[in-house]
Amino acid sequence: MMKMIKKGIYIHIPFCDKKCSYCDFTTIIGKDKENYKKYLCLLLQEIDLYKDPSVFVDTIYIGGGTPSLFPRRQMDLCTDLFLAA
């Protein structure tokens, strides 16, 4: 039996309405739907690249930016794929 390794995952959602003066994180200003789609495609590729059957993701942290700017449907797809990986 394979031993499962528990890990937490952090998903950075870089979209913001504006860049805050105190913020050092990577941010993308605006609500361009094409940027959301491109980001989601790259995120899904990264999920696929790092998936490992010996790892059990017990926590998903979502931060950024302003994660609430990311469309709900795309966020749901992202978390579903993490849980399935």
C-alpha positions in Angstrom: 0.0 0.0 0.0 1.4 3.4 -1.0 1.8 5.9 1.8 -0.1 9.1 1.1 1.6 12.4 1.6 -0.7 15.3 2.8 0.0 18.7 1.2 -1.7 22.1 1.1 -1.8 23.9 -2.2 -1.8 27.7 -2.8 -3.5 29.1 -5.9 -2.5 32.6 -6.6 -5.2 34.6 -8.5 -3.4 37.7 -9.7 -6.4 39.8 -10.8 -7.1 43.1 -9.2 -9.0 46.3 -9.8 -5.9 48.3 -8.9 -2.4 47.8 -7.6 -2.2 48.5 -3.9 0.8 50.5 -2.7 1.8 47.9 -0.2 1.5 44.9 -2.5 4.6 43.0 -3.7 2.6 40.2 -5.4 2.3 39.7 -9.2 -1.0 41.3 -10.2 -2.9 41.8 -13.4 -5.1 45.0 -13.4 -8.5 44.8 -15.1 -11.3 42.4 -15.9 -10.2 41.2 -19.4 -12.0 37.8 -19.9 -9.2 36.7 -22.2 -6.7 37.1 -19.4 -8.9 34.9 -17.2 -9.1 32.2 -19.9 -5.3 32.3 -20.5 -4.5 32.1 -16.8 -6.9 29.2 -16.3 -5.4 27.2 -19.2 -1.9 27.7 -17.8 -3.0 26.8 -14.3 -4.6 23.6 -15.6 -1.4 22.7 -17.4 0.5 23.3 -14.1 -1.9 21.1 -12.2 -1.4 18.3 -14.7 2.4 18.8 -14.6 2.6 18.4 -10.8 -0.1 15.8 -10.1 1.3 12.9 -8.1 -0.7 9.8 -7.0 1.2 9.7 -3.7 0.0 13.2 -2.7 -3.3 13.9 -1.0 -4.3 17.6 -1.2 -6.0 18.2 2.1 -6.2 22.0 1.9 -6.5 24.5 -1.0 -5.5 28.1 -0.2 -6.7 30.7 -2.6 -5.3 34.2 -2.5 -4.0 36.9 -4.7 -4.9 39.6 -5.9 -8.6 39.7 -5.6 -9.8 36.1 -6.0 -13.4 37.3 -6.2 -12.7 38.9 -9.6 -12.0 35.5 -11.1 -15.2 34.1 -12.6 -16.9 31.6 -10.3 -17.3 29.0 -13.0 -13.6 29.0 -13.7 -12.7 28.9 -10.0 -15.1 25.9 -9.6 -13.4 24.1 -12.5 -10.0 24.8 -11.1 -10.8 23.4 -7.6 -12.6 20.4 -9.2 -9.5 19.6 -11.2 -7.2 19.9 -8.2 -9.4 17.5 -6.2 -9.4 15.0 -9.1 -5.7 15.1 -9.7 
